[in-house]
Structures are given as C-alpha cells and as structure tokens.
Amino acid sequence: MSALFDDATLAAVRITFQVALGATLLVCVPALALGYTLARSRFFGKSAIETLVALPLVLPPTAIGYLLLALFARDGWLGPRSIGFDPGVLFTARGAILASAVVSFPLVTRSARAAFETIDPRLESMAKSLGYTPWRTFLAVSLPLARRGLMAALALGFGRALGEFGATVIVAGNIPGRTQTLALAIFNDIQLGDNSHALTLVGLTTAIAFGVLWISERWLEPRARK
C-alpha cells in the first residue's frame, strides 16, 4: 500500500492526468468539428479523410512516435532549423500531450460522428427554417442533443490518452518526474525487475481505466423516460 503514496508513484499519477487532460483539451474542438462535418456533409475525398483520421487506430504507436520525432527533430519540418526556434516538444510534457492527442484523436472523432448521426437532421432543418444560422443551429440544437454522446467520446479519448505508451516513450522519453506516466512507470519497473511495484501500478491503472470507462458508459446510456 505504501507504494501507492511514494513520491515516484504520485508524480507518475500527476503527469498521467496532466497529459491525458491536455491531450483531451487539444483534440476537443477539432475532433468534434470534424466529427460533425463527417456526419452531416458529403464532399469529394470524404472517404480518404475518414481513412486518414482512422489511421492512428491501426498504425503501431511506435510508428506514430517516430513520425512525430522526425517531424520535430532539429532538421524536421517543424524542427528548430526549419521554423527558427525550438518548439519544445521533444522529451517534454508537451511532447507527451501531443503524442497522446494524436493517438486519441481518431477515437474522439469517430465517437463524435456517431453521436451527431443520432440526431434527426429534420430538427436542424427546422431551426434553419426559423432563421437560425448554421453556427447558431449547431450551438442551440446539434450540440445539446448530442452532448451525452460527445461527453462519452471525450471520456474515451481521455482514457486512451491515459494508457498511451508507444508514441509517448519515443517523443517524450521516460524521465521520472517530468514525462514518466503510469504506463511508462510500469515499463520501467518491469525493466528493473521490481514486479511488486509494477503490479501495484497495474492495479492502480486498471482502477482508473475502469472509472473512466464506467463514466463513458453511463453517458452513453439513454436517459430514463418519466
């Protein structure tokens, strides 16, 4: 039990939640906007965009991490030599947030799209016939009606970011107190042969993941009718 309250574990928990929350906030607006666009629009290249968005779901996380590493490397497209300053992504908490955001983005987008597709388009059409602009229709009609599904989508994205490992370890490294999340701490304990502490962290991570998924499922449940 004392392993749950040592400085290293508490630091890993804090960093894990900071990274997951940062990643969720980073993908929130673009993922919901893209989910709505895919649910309501038809345009040339839509299938290609859907495939591109889903790509991080099937790519090995290490491949995503390597691509981000190459992108932000000194000579990368977004590296210091290309943009004139160091963006401070590699081996930092910002890098961990970015890596987690990339892998959670498709999950949030696809879940948001499913949430918007449950809305009857006629309700949006009625609002527009009453003089509502597309933006006001989205805020006053689409968003409130889909809010439970959207909250579930964000919870799933948060949960995915909580457990991210492959991309994070390549982009942000495994620096205790700075970039070491629970997933990385478990890996570190296994490497050191500290199976007891690793098992404790696995139990803690499982409890957190269970809570996140339970909340997500509650939001997905239809509201009881009076």
C-alpha positions as CSV (number, residue, x, y, z in Angstrom):
1,M,0.0,0.0,0.0
2,S,2.9,2.4,0.7
3,A,3.9,2.1,-2.9
4,L,0.8,4.0,-3.9
5,F,1.9,7.0,-1.9
6,D,5.6,7.2,-2.7
7,D,6.9,10.3,-4.5
8,A,7.6,8.5,-7.8
9,T,4.1,7.0,-8.0
10,L,2.4,10.2,-7.1
11,A,4.4,12.0,-9.7
12,A,3.5,9.4,-12.3
13,V,-0.2,9.8,-11.5
14,R,0.0,13.6,-11.7
15,I,1.8,13.5,-15.0
16,T,-0.6,10.9,-16.4
17,F,-3.6,13.0,-15.6
18,Q,-1.9,16.2,-16.9
19,V,-1.1,14.5,-20.1
20,A,-4.5,12.9,-20.6
21,L,-6.3,16.1,-19.8
22,G,-4.0,18.2,-22.0
23,A,-4.5,15.7,-24.9
24,T,-8.3,15.8,-24.4
25,L,-8.4,19.6,-24.5
26,L,-6.1,19.6,-27.5
27,V,-8.3,17.3,-29.6
28,C,-11.7,18.5,-28.2
29,V,-12.6,21.3,-30.7
30,P,-11.0,19.8,-33.9
31,A,-12.3,16.3,-33.3
32,L,-15.9,17.4,-32.5
33,A,-15.8,19.7,-35.5
34,L,-14.5,17.0,-37.8
35,G,-17.0,14.5,-36.4
36,Y,-19.9,16.9,-37.2
37,T,-18.6,17.6,-40.7
38,L,-18.3,13.9,-41.5
39,A,-21.7,13.2,-40.0
40,R,-23.5,15.9,-42.0
41,S,-21.5,16.6,-45.2
42,R,-20.9,14.9,-48.4
43,F,-17.9,16.0,-50.4
44,F,-15.2,14.7,-52.7
45,G,-12.4,12.9,-50.8
46,K,-14.6,12.2,-47.7
47,S,-13.6,8.6,-47.7
48,A,-9.9,9.5,-47.9
49,I,-10.3,11.8,-44.9
50,E,-12.1,9.2,-42.9
51,T,-9.3,6.7,-43.7
52,L,-6.6,9.2,-42.8
53,V,-8.3,10.0,-39.5
54,A,-8.7,6.4,-38.6
55,L,-5.0,5.6,-39.5
56,P,-3.6,6.1,-35.9
57,L,-6.0,3.4,-34.7
58,V,-4.2,0.7,-36.8
59,L,-0.7,2.1,-37.0
60,P,1.7,0.9,-34.3
61,P,2.1,3.7,-31.7
62,T,5.9,3.4,-32.1
63,A,5.4,4.4,-35.8
64,I,3.4,7.4,-34.8
65,G,6.1,8.3,-32.3
66,Y,8.8,8.0,-34.8
67,L,6.9,10.2,-37.3
68,L,6.5,12.9,-34.6
69,L,10.1,12.6,-33.7
70,A,11.2,13.1,-37.3
71,L,8.8,16.0,-37.7
72,F,10.1,17.9,-34.6
73,A,13.7,16.8,-34.9
74,R,16.3,19.5,-35.4
75,D,16.1,19.2,-39.2
76,G,12.5,18.2,-39.3
77,W,9.7,20.2,-41.0
78,L,8.7,21.7,-37.6
79,G,12.2,21.5,-36.0
80,P,14.3,24.4,-34.8
81,R,16.3,24.8,-38.0
82,S,13.1,24.9,-40.1
83,I,11.0,27.3,-38.0
84,G,13.7,29.3,-36.4
85,F,13.1,28.3,-32.7
86,D,12.8,25.2,-30.6
87,P,9.0,24.3,-30.2
88,G,9.9,22.5,-27.0
89,V,8.1,19.2,-27.9
90,L,10.8,16.5,-27.8
91,F,11.4,15.0,-24.3
92,T,8.9,17.3,-22.6
93,A,5.4,17.0,-21.2
94,R,4.2,18.9,-24.2
95,G,5.6,16.1,-26.4
96,A,3.7,13.5,-24.3
97,I,0.5,15.5,-24.6
98,L,1.0,15.8,-28.4
99,A,1.7,12.1,-28.8
100,S,-1.4,11.2,-26.7
101,A,-3.5,13.6,-28.6
102,V,-2.6,12.1,-32.0
103,V,-3.5,8.6,-30.9
104,S,-6.7,9.6,-29.2
105,F,-7.9,12.0,-32.0
106,P,-9.5,9.3,-34.2
107,L,-11.4,7.7,-31.3
108,V,-12.9,11.0,-30.3
109,T,-13.7,11.9,-33.9
110,R,-15.4,8.6,-34.7
111,S,-17.4,8.6,-31.5
112,A,-18.4,12.3,-32.0
113,R,-19.5,11.4,-35.5
114,A,-21.7,8.6,-34.2
115,A,-23.2,11.0,-31.7
116,F,-24.1,13.6,-34.3
117,E,-25.6,10.9,-36.6
118,T,-28.2,10.0,-33.9
119,I,-29.7,13.5,-34.3
120,D,-32.6,13.7,-36.7
121,P,-31.5,16.1,-39.5
122,R,-35.0,17.5,-39.7
123,L,-34.6,19.2,-36.3
124,E,-31.6,21.1,-37.7
125,S,-33.6,21.9,-40.8
126,M,-36.5,23.3,-38.7
127,A,-34.1,25.5,-36.8
128,K,-32.6,26.9,-40.0
129,S,-36.2,27.5,-41.4
130,L,-36.8,29.6,-38.3
131,G,-33.9,31.9,-39.2
132,Y,-31.1,30.2,-37.3
133,T,-27.7,30.5,-38.8
134,P,-25.7,27.2,-39.3
135,W,-23.5,28.2,-36.3
136,R,-26.5,29.0,-34.1
137,T,-28.2,25.8,-35.2
138,F,-25.1,23.9,-34.2
139,L,-24.9,25.5,-30.7
140,A,-28.6,25.6,-30.0
141,V,-29.7,22.3,-31.5
142,S,-27.0,19.9,-32.6
143,L,-24.6,20.3,-29.6
144,P,-27.3,19.9,-26.8
145,L,-28.9,16.9,-28.5
146,A,-25.6,15.1,-28.9
147,R,-24.0,16.2,-25.6
148,R,-24.2,12.8,-23.9
149,G,-22.5,11.1,-26.8
150,L,-19.9,13.8,-27.1
151,M,-19.1,13.6,-23.4
152,A,-18.7,9.9,-23.8
153,A,-16.4,10.5,-26.8
154,L,-14.2,12.8,-24.8
155,A,-14.1,10.3,-21.9
156,L,-12.9,7.6,-24.3
157,G,-10.3,10.0,-25.7
158,F,-9.2,10.8,-22.1
159,G,-9.0,7.1,-21.3
160,R,-7.0,6.4,-24.5
161,A,-4.5,9.1,-23.5
162,L,-4.2,7.7,-20.0
163,G,-2.8,4.4,-21.4
164,E,-0.7,5.7,-24.2
165,F,2.9,4.3,-24.2
166,G,4.5,3.6,-27.6
167,A,4.3,7.1,-29.1
168,T,4.9,8.8,-25.8
169,V,8.1,7.0,-24.9
170,I,9.7,7.9,-28.3
171,V,8.6,11.6,-28.4
172,A,8.8,12.5,-24.7
173,G,11.1,9.8,-23.3
174,N,10.8,8.2,-19.9
175,I,12.0,10.9,-17.5
176,P,10.8,10.4,-13.9
177,G,9.0,13.5,-12.5
178,R,8.8,15.1,-16.0
179,T,7.4,12.8,-18.6
180,Q,7.0,9.4,-16.9
181,T,3.4,8.4,-16.9
182,L,1.9,5.4,-15.2
183,A,2.3,3.3,-18.4
184,L,6.0,4.3,-18.6
185,A,6.5,3.7,-14.9
186,I,5.1,0.2,-15.2
187,F,7.5,-0.5,-18.1
188,N,10.4,0.9,-16.1
189,D,9.6,-1.3,-13.1
190,I,9.4,-4.4,-15.3
191,Q,12.8,-3.5,-16.8
192,L,14.3,-3.2,-13.3
193,G,12.7,-6.4,-12.1
194,D,10.5,-4.7,-9.5
195,N,7.5,-6.8,-10.2
196,S,5.7,-6.0,-6.9
197,H,5.7,-2.3,-7.6
198,A,4.8,-2.9,-11.2
199,L,1.8,-5.0,-10.1
200,T,0.7,-2.2,-7.8
201,L,0.8,0.3,-10.6
202,V,-1.1,-2.1,-12.9
203,G,-3.8,-2.3,-10.3
204,L,-3.9,1.5,-9.9
205,T,-4.1,2.0,-13.7
206,T,-6.8,-0.6,-14.0
207,A,-8.9,1.1,-11.4
208,I,-8.5,4.5,-13.1
209,A,-9.3,3.0,-16.5
210,F,-12.4,1.2,-15.1
211,G,-13.7,4.5,-13.7
212,V,-13.2,6.3,-17.0
213,L,-15.0,3.6,-18.9
214,W,-17.8,3.4,-16.4
215,I,-18.4,7.2,-16.7
216,S,-18.3,6.8,-20.5
217,E,-20.9,4.0,-20.5
218,R,-23.1,6.0,-18.2
219,W,-23.1,8.9,-20.6
220,L,-24.0,6.5,-23.5
221,E,-27.0,5.1,-21.7
222,P,-30.3,6.6,-22.9
223,R,-31.9,8.8,-20.3
224,A,-34.8,7.2,-18.4
225,R,-38.2,8.4,-19.5
226,K,-40.5,9.7,-16.9
